[in-house]
Amino acid sequence: YSLLLLSAKEGYPLWRPEPNRRLPEQHRKGGLPIGSVGIIRPDGFFDYLFNICFPKDHPVNTGGVPEGFKPVEFSQTDVSEFLVRGLDGFKDTPLTFPSSVAQSRAYDFVSMHPEGAILMLPDGSTRIDLENKKIFRQYATRNAHRWFTYVEDARGRESEDLSLYIITGTDKSSSFGVASF
């Protein structure tokens, strides 16, 4: 699923985008904000670790932060927010929908390809993106060593090929469906 949708260049599509039920209420209610750092687990969930945009004593960082942590500084003018209507977006091949789709909320897909992936946001979404990614890239470069030490030692995440991801944009919706074949 993720590999097939990566070609859309819309970020990393999570197979399981719902938040961990044990995260602070702010995350469960509003989803992960820009600046969240974590690991994409093999089962498709995002393993949230900390957020670089908030101070260490902020509720989103109750699990702790790396040693010497200071939040990244950026302007809210570096962030964009748009409403995205349902049934729009990236389509590798043309899709057609009968006129009754909006009323029935039943969808049929036919593909001429041997494999594919589908992400449906029937009610649309709110897209939030960090436009000035250079700020986060430079910040991550300066702090990567401390982040990995923290993740492996303090948080106990072990892997030979451990990769950390920073959320620089989100598409949040009230309903979704995913499929792959």
C-alpha positions as CSV (number, residue, x, y, z in Angstrom):
1,Y,0.0,0.0,0.0
2,S,2.5,2.6,1.1
3,L,5.0,1.8,-1.7
4,L,2.3,2.1,-4.3
5,L,1.0,5.4,-3.0
6,L,4.4,7.0,-2.5
7,S,4.5,7.6,-6.3
8,A,1.9,10.3,-5.7
9,K,4.5,12.3,-3.9
10,E,2.0,13.4,-1.2
11,G,4.1,12.1,1.8
12,Y,4.2,8.7,3.4
13,P,0.8,7.1,3.3
14,L,0.1,5.2,6.5
15,W,-1.7,1.9,6.3
16,R,-3.1,2.5,9.8
17,P,-3.4,6.3,10.2
18,E,-5.5,6.3,13.4
19,P,-3.6,7.5,16.5
20,N,-2.3,5.3,19.3
21,R,-5.1,5.3,21.9
22,R,-2.6,5.8,24.7
23,L,-1.2,9.0,23.4
24,P,-2.2,12.3,25.2
25,E,-5.8,13.3,24.5
26,Q,-4.6,16.2,22.3
27,H,-3.2,13.7,19.8
28,R,-6.1,11.4,19.8
29,K,-8.6,14.3,19.4
30,G,-6.7,16.4,16.8
31,G,-4.2,13.9,15.3
32,L,-0.5,14.3,15.1
33,P,0.6,17.9,14.5
34,I,3.4,19.1,12.3
35,G,6.8,18.5,14.0
36,S,5.9,15.1,15.4
37,V,8.8,12.7,15.3
38,G,8.4,9.0,15.2
39,I,8.9,5.6,13.6
40,I,6.7,4.0,11.0
41,R,6.1,0.5,12.4
42,P,5.9,-2.6,10.3
43,D,2.2,-2.9,10.9
44,G,1.6,0.6,9.4
45,F,1.1,2.6,12.6
46,F,3.1,5.8,13.4
47,D,5.0,5.3,16.7
48,Y,5.0,8.8,18.1
49,L,8.0,9.8,20.2
50,F,8.1,13.6,20.6
51,N,7.3,16.9,18.9
52,I,10.0,19.4,17.9
53,C,7.6,22.4,17.7
54,F,6.6,22.4,21.3
55,P,8.5,23.0,24.6
56,K,9.7,19.9,26.5
57,D,7.1,20.5,29.2
58,H,4.1,20.7,26.8
59,P,1.5,17.9,27.1
60,V,2.4,16.5,23.7
61,N,5.9,15.8,25.0
62,T,4.9,14.0,28.2
63,G,6.9,10.9,27.0
64,G,10.1,12.9,27.2
65,V,12.4,14.6,24.8
66,P,16.1,14.1,23.8
67,E,18.8,15.6,26.0
68,G,19.5,19.3,25.3
69,F,16.1,19.7,23.5
70,K,15.0,23.1,22.4
71,P,12.0,23.5,20.1
72,V,12.5,24.5,16.5
73,E,11.6,28.0,15.6
74,F,9.6,28.8,12.6
75,S,6.8,31.2,11.5
76,Q,3.2,30.2,11.2
77,T,3.4,31.9,7.8
78,D,5.5,28.9,6.8
79,V,2.4,26.7,7.2
80,S,-0.4,26.4,4.7
81,E,-3.9,24.9,5.3
82,F,-6.5,24.0,2.7
83,L,-9.8,22.1,2.6
84,V,-9.7,19.2,0.1
85,R,-13.0,18.0,-1.2
86,G,-13.8,14.3,-1.2
87,L,-13.2,12.1,-4.2
88,D,-10.5,14.4,-5.6
89,G,-6.8,13.9,-5.5
90,F,-4.2,11.7,-7.0
91,K,-5.4,9.0,-9.4
92,D,-2.9,6.9,-11.3
93,T,-5.6,5.8,-13.7
94,P,-9.0,7.4,-14.4
95,L,-11.7,6.5,-12.0
96,T,-15.4,7.0,-12.8
97,F,-18.2,7.1,-10.2
98,P,-21.9,6.7,-10.8
99,S,-24.0,9.7,-9.9
100,S,-25.5,7.8,-7.0
101,V,-22.1,7.5,-5.2
102,A,-22.8,10.6,-2.9
103,Q,-26.1,9.1,-1.7
104,S,-25.1,5.5,-1.2
105,R,-21.5,5.7,0.0
106,A,-20.8,2.4,-1.8
107,Y,-17.8,2.3,-4.1
108,D,-16.8,-0.2,-6.8
109,F,-13.3,0.0,-8.2
110,V,-12.0,-1.7,-11.4
111,S,-8.4,-1.8,-12.3
112,M,-6.5,-2.9,-15.4
113,H,-3.3,-3.2,-13.3
114,P,-2.1,-6.3,-11.4
115,E,-1.6,-4.3,-8.2
116,G,-2.8,-1.0,-6.8
117,A,-3.7,1.0,-3.7
118,I,-6.7,3.1,-2.8
119,L,-7.1,5.8,-0.2
120,M,-10.6,7.2,0.0
121,L,-11.5,10.3,2.0
122,P,-15.2,10.5,1.2
123,D,-15.8,13.6,3.4
124,G,-12.7,15.3,2.1
125,S,-9.9,16.4,4.4
126,T,-8.0,19.3,5.8
127,R,-4.5,19.5,4.4
128,I,-1.8,21.2,6.5
129,D,1.7,21.5,5.1
130,L,5.0,23.1,6.3
131,E,6.1,25.0,3.2
132,N,9.6,25.9,4.4
133,K,11.0,22.4,4.9
134,K,14.5,23.7,5.0
135,I,14.0,24.8,8.6
136,F,13.2,21.3,9.7
137,R,15.9,19.7,7.6
138,Q,18.6,21.9,9.1
139,Y,17.2,21.3,12.6
140,A,17.1,17.6,12.2
141,T,20.7,17.5,10.8
142,R,22.0,19.4,13.9
143,N,20.1,17.1,16.3
144,A,19.9,13.7,14.7
145,H,22.6,12.1,16.8
146,R,20.8,13.1,20.1
147,W,17.5,12.0,18.7
148,F,18.8,8.5,17.8
149,T,20.5,8.2,21.2
150,Y,17.3,9.2,23.0
151,V,15.1,6.8,20.9
152,E,17.3,3.8,21.4
153,D,18.4,4.4,25.0
154,A,15.5,6.2,26.7
155,R,12.6,4.9,24.6
156,G,14.0,1.4,24.0
157,R,13.3,1.3,20.2
158,E,15.8,-1.2,18.7
159,S,16.3,-1.9,15.0
160,E,19.3,-2.3,12.7
161,D,17.6,0.0,10.1
162,L,15.9,2.5,12.5
163,S,14.5,5.5,10.6
164,L,13.0,8.5,12.2
165,Y,10.3,10.5,10.4
166,I,9.2,14.1,11.0
167,I,5.7,15.0,10.1
168,T,5.8,18.1,7.8
169,G,2.3,17.8,6.6
170,T,-1.0,16.0,7.3
171,D,-4.3,15.2,5.6
172,K,-6.9,14.9,8.4
173,S,-10.4,13.6,7.7
174,S,-13.5,12.4,9.7
175,S,-13.6,9.2,7.7
176,F,-11.3,7.2,5.4
177,G,-10.9,3.8,3.7
178,V,-7.7,2.1,2.5
179,A,-7.2,-0.9,0.3
180,S,-4.5,-2.6,-1.6
181,F,-4.4,-5.4,-4.1
